Amino acid sequence: MSHAGASRRLWLGALATGLSGAAWARPTPAPTARFPRRAVRILVPYSVGVGPDVVVRALGDRLARLWGVPVVVDNRPGASGIVAFAQVLLTPPDGHTLYLADTSTLAINPLLHPRLPYDPVRDLVPLTMLFRATFALWVGEASRFGSLAALLDEARRAPGRVSYASLGHGHASHVAIESMARAADVQLLHVPFKDAGALLAAVVSAQVDFTAFSLNTVAGLVAGGRLRALAVAAKERIAPLPQVPTLAQAGGPAIEMRPWAALVTRAGTPAAELESLRRDLGSTLGSDELRRRAEVAGFELTPSAPQAVRDRVDADNALYGPLLREGRLAGVDLGG
């Protein structure tokens, strides 16, 4: 074999080896970026320890385990959710900030305020319904009212004299009690509070006659004998309060007060991130452990498709619109 032929064979062998190596080294398509890529924040328009906050923290614990990143609950109470939702346009639309929304933030505030720091339709996208609860009507243990019938009788004799406390104009407790007052044909005095602690102290001391909350929020005061329930706003008595009559059984109108909440995020979040969020929220909310923890806190988990959130908001707009038209939500600063 000539020297030239041997060199040619060596060159071809090297070329083949190089091509084979290049094939092995060819870059593969980059995998889709994992979601979430950093800590996730859930903004909650309630104080720490109030019922909705308890459910969100339980959910956050499970999501943190699933995702392997921290899930931070950021409490921003005040102004029926406006304080928390003022952050919407300050957060990037990437799915890493979620918001606990309810009838106040999605339905009532837009009816009351022509100028808000957020637009629930333009700026937010629904992920899932989260929970619903049942309100009960609470008075201080030393209240002058021994029954709901007595309270309503007084309200009929002296319109505007019987007072109730809520967490602000447009809060679920505000519109729920005004719905009851409308159905009972009475006029009540609304006393709004910014803080649940101050509100409950006023009811315990009878500075304000009554309020409406789910059991979880007031459980400590009930156990200590400082609050008592006049009625539960449900069709039937509830298991945690079997001795407490329904509104209708107590002499009130046959209506329900079922506060609800949903999870939403910033509109403009990419479709892949929305799909990932909805999938992970759905599987987490289906957990028996989380369901039991929510039930202990007095809440029923209600995972859903995004359209269910839109349908609930539409129903609330129809339900509470008459309150606004009849002036029952008067006193709100409509200047926003």
ZAVEX-693437 format. One line per 5 residues: number of its first residue (from 0); their letters; for each residue x, y, z of C-alpha. Coordinates in nm, 2 decimals. Example, Ala and Ser with C-alpha at 12.3 -4.5 7.8 and 13.67 -1.06 7.14 Angstrom:
0> as> 1.23 -0.45 0.78 | 1.37 -0.11 0.71
***
This chain:
0> mshag> 0.00 0.00 0.00 | 0.13 0.34 -0.10 | 0.20 0.61 0.15 | -0.06 0.83 -0.02 | -0.33 0.56 0.01
5> asrrl> -0.26 0.50 0.37 | -0.29 0.87 0.45 | -0.61 0.89 0.26 | -0.76 0.61 0.46 | -0.65 0.77 0.79
10> wlgal> -0.80 1.10 0.68 | -1.14 0.94 0.59 | -1.14 0.75 0.92 | -1.08 1.07 1.12 | -1.35 1.24 0.93
15> atgls> -1.60 0.96 1.00 | -1.51 0.97 1.37 | -1.55 1.34 1.38 | -1.89 1.33 1.21 | -2.00 1.06 1.45
20> gaawa> -1.89 1.27 1.74 | -2.06 1.57 1.60 | -2.39 1.38 1.58 | -2.36 1.28 1.94 | -2.28 1.64 2.04
25> rptpa> -2.57 1.80 1.84 | -2.76 2.02 2.08 | -3.11 1.89 2.18 | -3.41 2.13 2.20 | -3.41 2.31 2.54
30> ptarf> -3.68 2.17 2.76 | -3.97 2.40 2.84 | -3.89 2.62 3.15 | -4.02 2.46 3.46 | -4.31 2.65 3.63
35> prrav> -4.29 2.80 3.88 | -3.93 2.93 3.84 | -3.92 3.11 4.17 | -4.13 3.17 4.48 | -4.50 3.22 4.43
40> rilvp> -4.69 3.49 4.62 | -5.06 3.48 4.71 | -5.21 3.81 4.80 | -5.50 3.78 5.05 | -5.73 4.08 5.13
45> ysvgv> -5.79 3.95 5.48 | -5.60 3.97 5.81 | -5.39 3.68 5.93 | -5.60 3.41 6.11 | -5.93 3.51 5.95
50> gpdvv> -6.10 3.21 5.79 | -6.00 3.27 5.42 | -5.64 3.32 5.53 | -5.65 2.98 5.70 | -5.76 2.81 5.39
55> vralg> -5.51 2.98 5.17 | -5.22 2.90 5.40 | -5.32 2.53 5.40 | -5.33 2.54 5.02 | -4.99 2.72 5.00
60> drlar> -4.83 2.45 5.22 | -4.93 2.18 4.97 | -4.84 2.38 4.67 | -4.49 2.45 4.81 | -4.44 2.08 4.86
65> lwgvp> -4.56 2.01 4.50 | -4.36 2.28 4.34 | -4.04 2.28 4.55 | -4.04 2.65 4.58 | -4.18 2.88 4.87
70> vvvdn> -4.54 2.99 4.85 | -4.57 3.32 5.04 | -4.91 3.44 5.17 | -4.91 3.82 5.17 | -5.19 3.97 5.38
75> rpgas> -5.32 4.31 5.26 | -5.65 4.38 5.43 | -5.85 4.69 5.38 | -6.11 4.87 5.16 | -6.29 4.54 5.07
80> givaf> -5.99 4.41 4.87 | -5.89 4.74 4.70 | -5.57 4.76 4.90 | -5.46 4.41 4.79 | -5.58 4.45 4.43
85> aqvll> -5.40 4.78 4.39 | -5.10 4.56 4.34 | -5.23 4.40 4.02 | -5.07 4.63 3.77 | -4.74 4.63 3.97
90> tppdg> -4.69 4.25 3.93 | -4.56 4.09 3.61 | -4.81 3.87 3.41 | -4.61 3.55 3.46 | -4.83 3.35 3.70
95> htlyl> -4.60 3.39 4.00 | -4.85 3.62 4.19 | -5.20 3.49 4.26 | -5.48 3.68 4.42 | -5.76 3.56 4.65
100> adtst> -6.07 3.72 4.50 | -6.43 3.73 4.62 | -6.76 3.89 4.56 | -6.63 4.22 4.68 | -6.32 4.24 4.46
105> lainp> -6.48 4.10 4.14 | -6.85 4.20 4.16 | -6.93 4.46 4.43 | -6.64 4.70 4.40 | -6.69 4.77 4.03
110> llhpr> -7.06 4.85 4.10 | -6.97 5.09 4.38 | -6.65 5.26 4.25 | -6.63 5.40 3.90 | -6.25 5.44 3.94
115> lpydp> -6.06 5.14 4.08 | -5.68 5.07 4.06 | -5.77 4.75 3.88 | -6.03 4.63 3.62 | -6.16 4.28 3.71
120> vrdlv> -6.23 4.20 3.35 | -5.93 4.36 3.17 | -5.66 4.30 3.43 | -5.75 3.96 3.58 | -5.79 3.61 3.46
125> pltml> -5.97 3.34 3.67 | -5.80 3.02 3.76 | -6.05 2.83 3.98 | -6.32 2.88 4.24 | -6.16 2.80 4.58
130> fratf> -6.42 2.77 4.86 | -6.75 2.88 5.00 | -6.87 2.91 5.36 | -7.18 2.99 5.56 | -7.23 3.31 5.75
135> alwvg> -7.39 3.32 6.10 | -7.53 3.63 6.27 | -7.34 3.70 6.59 | -7.41 3.92 6.90 | -7.21 3.98 7.21
140> easrf> -7.30 3.75 7.50 | -7.45 4.04 7.69 | -7.65 4.17 7.39 | -7.99 4.32 7.45 | -8.12 4.08 7.18
145> gslaa> -8.20 3.73 7.28 | -8.32 3.62 6.93 | -8.32 3.73 6.57 | -8.69 3.79 6.59 | -8.64 4.04 6.87
150> lldea> -8.36 4.22 6.67 | -8.58 4.25 6.36 | -8.88 4.37 6.57 | -8.66 4.65 6.71 | -8.54 4.74 6.36
155> rrapg> -8.90 4.77 6.24 | -9.00 4.99 6.54 | -8.69 5.21 6.51 | -8.55 5.22 6.16 | -8.17 5.28 6.16
160> rvsya> -8.13 5.22 6.53 | -8.01 4.85 6.52 | -7.65 4.85 6.41 | -7.42 4.59 6.24 | -7.05 4.58 6.17
165> slghg> -6.87 4.47 5.86 | -6.52 4.48 5.72 | -6.60 4.78 5.50 | -6.83 4.91 5.23 | -6.89 4.64 4.97
170> hashv> -6.74 4.36 5.18 | -6.93 4.03 5.17 | -7.06 4.08 5.52 | -7.20 4.42 5.42 | -7.39 4.31 5.12
175> aiesm> -7.51 3.99 5.29 | -7.66 4.17 5.58 | -7.82 4.43 5.35 | -7.96 4.15 5.15 | -8.12 4.01 5.47
180> araad> -8.24 4.36 5.57 | -8.40 4.41 5.22 | -8.58 4.07 5.24 | -8.70 4.15 5.59 | -8.80 4.51 5.49
185> vqllh> -8.60 4.68 5.77 | -8.34 4.96 5.78 | -8.02 4.89 5.97 | -7.72 5.11 6.06 | -7.40 5.00 5.89
190> vpfkd> -7.08 5.05 6.09 | -6.77 4.96 5.87 | -6.44 4.86 6.02 | -6.09 4.82 5.87 | -5.98 4.55 6.10
195> agall> -6.15 4.23 6.22 | -6.01 4.25 6.57 | -6.16 4.60 6.63 | -6.48 4.49 6.47 | -6.53 4.19 6.69
200> aavvs> -6.43 4.39 7.00 | -6.71 4.63 6.92 | -6.96 4.35 6.89 | -6.85 4.17 7.20 | -6.88 4.50 7.40
205> aqvdf> -7.22 4.57 7.24 | -7.10 4.90 7.09 | -7.24 4.75 6.77 | -7.54 4.52 6.78 | -7.43 4.23 6.55
210> tafsl> -7.22 4.11 6.26 | -7.20 3.83 6.01 | -6.90 3.59 5.99 | -6.83 3.23 5.93 | -6.77 3.02 6.25
215> ntvag> -6.39 2.99 6.20 | -6.33 3.36 6.23 | -6.50 3.39 6.57 | -6.45 3.04 6.71 | -6.22 3.15 6.99
220> lvagg> -6.47 3.42 7.11 | -6.76 3.17 7.09 | -6.57 2.91 7.29 | -6.49 3.18 7.55 | -6.86 3.26 7.58
225> rlral> -6.81 3.62 7.45 | -7.02 3.58 7.13 | -7.33 3.38 7.06 | -7.51 3.30 6.73 | -7.87 3.42 6.66
230> avaak> -7.90 3.23 6.33 | -7.71 3.06 6.05 | -7.78 3.19 5.70 | -7.84 2.86 5.53 | -8.13 2.64 5.42
235> eriap> -8.06 2.39 5.70 | -7.88 2.39 6.03 | -7.50 2.33 6.01 | -7.31 2.05 6.19 | -7.08 2.28 6.39
240> lpqvp> -7.37 2.47 6.53 | -7.66 2.22 6.55 | -7.84 2.42 6.82 | -7.85 2.74 6.62 | -8.16 2.79 6.40
245> tlaqa> -8.16 2.90 6.04 | -8.26 3.25 5.95 | -8.61 3.13 5.86 | -8.64 2.92 6.17 | -8.53 3.22 6.38
250> ggpai> -8.80 3.45 6.24 | -8.60 3.61 5.95 | -8.62 3.58 5.58 | -8.54 3.25 5.41 | -8.22 3.35 5.24
255> emrpw> -7.87 3.22 5.24 | -7.54 3.40 5.30 | -7.27 3.19 5.13 | -6.95 3.39 5.09 | -6.71 3.25 4.83
260> aalvt> -6.36 3.30 4.71 | -6.17 3.22 4.39 | -5.80 3.24 4.28 | -5.71 3.47 3.99 | -5.39 3.60 3.84
265> ragtp> -5.27 3.88 3.62 | -5.42 3.89 3.27 | -5.16 3.84 3.00 | -5.00 3.54 3.18 | -4.88 3.30 2.90
270> aaele> -5.12 3.01 2.82 | -4.86 2.75 2.93 | -4.83 2.90 3.27 | -5.21 2.93 3.31 | -5.25 2.56 3.21
275> slrrd> -4.98 2.46 3.46 | -5.14 2.66 3.74 | -5.49 2.53 3.67 | -5.37 2.17 3.66 | -5.17 2.19 3.98
280> lgstl> -5.44 2.38 4.16 | -5.70 2.13 4.05 | -5.50 1.83 4.17 | -5.41 2.00 4.50 | -5.77 2.11 4.58
285> gsdel> -5.88 1.75 4.52 | -5.67 1.63 4.81 | -5.86 1.47 5.09 | -5.61 1.61 5.34 | -5.67 1.97 5.22
290> rrrae> -6.05 1.91 5.21 | -6.05 1.79 5.57 | -5.84 2.09 5.68 | -6.08 2.33 5.51 | -6.39 2.16 5.66
295> vagfe> -6.24 2.19 6.01 | -6.21 2.57 5.94 | -6.57 2.58 5.83 | -6.52 2.59 5.45 | -6.62 2.38 5.16
300> ltpsa> -6.36 2.35 4.88 | -6.51 2.42 4.54 | -6.25 2.36 4.26 | -6.39 2.45 3.92 | -6.32 2.55 3.56
305> pqavr> -6.24 2.92 3.50 | -6.59 2.98 3.36 | -6.75 2.90 3.69 | -6.58 3.21 3.84 | -6.72 3.43 3.56
310> drvda> -7.07 3.28 3.61 | -7.05 3.34 3.99 | -6.96 3.71 3.93 | -7.25 3.75 3.68 | -7.49 3.60 3.93
315> dnaly> -7.37 3.83 4.21 | -7.40 4.14 3.99 | -7.77 4.04 3.93 | -7.82 3.96 4.30 | -7.67 4.28 4.45
320> gpllr> -7.76 4.53 4.18 | -8.09 4.61 4.35 | -7.92 4.70 4.68 | -7.72 4.97 4.50 | -8.03 5.10 4.30
325> egrla> -8.23 5.12 4.62 | -7.96 5.31 4.81 | -7.89 5.03 5.06 | -7.52 5.06 4.99 | -7.53 5.44 5.03
330> gvdlg> -7.25 5.60 5.22 | -6.98 5.46 4.99 | -6.74 5.72 4.84 | -6.84 5.68 4.48 | -6.56 5.91 4.38
335> g> -6.33 5.61 4.42
***
